[in-house]
Amino acid sequence: MITLERIEALAPDQASLAAACKLIDGKHWPLSAIAADKSFIWGECHGSGSVPYRACVALGDLGYKCTCPSRKFPCKHSLALMWRYRQYLNEFGENEVPSWVLDWSSKRRSSKQAKQPDQSVNVSAPKDIALVLDDTTGEQPVKDEERANQAKERNQQQREAAILTGLADFTLWLEDVYERGLLAFLQNCSAACRQAAKRLVDAKAVGLASQLDELATSAMQIPEAHRPRFLHQQLSSLYLLAGAYQNQNRLPETLRHDVRRLIGWNLSREQLLVMQDTERVKGLWQVLAVREYLQNDGLRRVETWLELAEANAGRFAVLIDYHHISAGTVAPPFQGGEVLDGSVVYFPSATPLRGVLVDYRRTDIPVATVSDVSLADALASRLAMRSQNPWLPNWPLAVANPKVLADENGQFWLSDHGTAVPIKHPDRAALLALAGLPITRATLTWGGWRADLLSADTAYGFWSVA
């Protein structure tokens, strides 16, 4: 039995209790369910990420798990799920326990990490759930909005000044790199990039720092003969980005959003959804693939690629979420081939691609997206888009009737009527299954050097691998 006293005991601090109390309303939870044997409850909660966070609780000992990146245990979503079950039991419909809950449960047992509630009590700070309930029923303290806005503006100005100083230093660093030569830079690329990235983090240009920090790793995945050209292209792009930020007031508004985001200014989900004139596309979206990437900054980036399931629509979206490595393996929010009925709200951009998914539901409606675009035409269309956005990311393309081939060196290629691009993918066995197989349509992302195959429609069905 979940009681308010047990929730209070589990909470890491008073702030977590207050935050959880604000999340128990059903409008935050598109899904709440309970196992038929009353062993687990689970749900999906809207958060700051592009897709809802998944939380589950074992009712036997109140063990918990959530996909959010919080470093508090339990997080506000786990506490809110318990509180919601305590207060709105009738909103938890019986359902089959999903695989991600079962996977978590089996790992708890195998590693003997299950704890009794009294072992999770945090006594480092006083907590009182009654104070939270009083706050929610009484009048909220009136904040001095003018002082808060002034402080926010002051902090923003200080960060702007720090970024501009950091970009000036970064430009000098680039000049030094080219003065010494790219071949010399290659010999110490990783350490040099890491050191320069740390200085950019200190200057609050965290987006640019992340790109530079990942540069050495990306270069090592390029054939050795092409690495100097790859580095020149990437460093030139970063130099252009720094110059664009220094002159951002002269840019078109949509491109200015791209530049600021790449430097490190991010919009939260909440900020995006209250913005005026954001692009919103409603319809059936097919999940093409879910990709995970381990970043050098200790975060796991999860990309969920979607395509609007309409004939020749050619509209894609990517949902991006981040999780701390310390959180362990996080079950992906969706699976390749799933169809979602909902709306994608795009972040402002000269070439909108990244978005958040809202008001969605899973559906069994069959979809059949077709395309008659050749690989050569798809690559040409992507190249043309660079005139709108010089920092165009890995861009999704749909190609009709391509083939997957492997050369004598074990490199896989996507080929179509004399045009071919190399494929990157860690699961070579999965690609081998596609080699020589008739493919009516494939989707891939292309960044100019290597393709990442997302999905393929074959005679044996839909192919996608995480």
Buried (B, 14 or more C-beta within 10 A) or exposed (E): EBEBEBBBBBBBBBBBBBBBBEBBEEEBBBBBBBBEEEEBBBBBBBBBBBBBBBBBBBBEBBBBBBBBBBEBBBBBBBBBBBBBBBEBEEBBEEEEBBEBBBEBBEEBEEEEEBEEBEEBBBEEEEBEBEEBEEBEEEEEEEEEEEEEEEEEEEEEEEBEEBBBBBBEBBBEBBEEBEEEEBEEBBEEBBEBBBEBBEBBBBBBBBBBBBBBBBBBBBBEEBEEEEBBEBBEEBBEBBBEBBEBBBEBEEBEEBBBBBBBBBBBBEBEBEEBBEEEEBEEBBBBBBBBBBBEEEBBBEBBBBBBBBBBBEEEBBBBBBBBBEBBEEBEEBBBBBBBBBBBBBBBBBBBBBBBBBBBBBEBEEBEEEBEBEBEBBBEBBBEEBEEEEEBBBBBBBBBBBBBBBBBBBEEEEEBBBBBEEBBBEBBBEEEEBBEBBEEEEBEBBBBBBBBBBBBBBBBBBEEEEBBBE
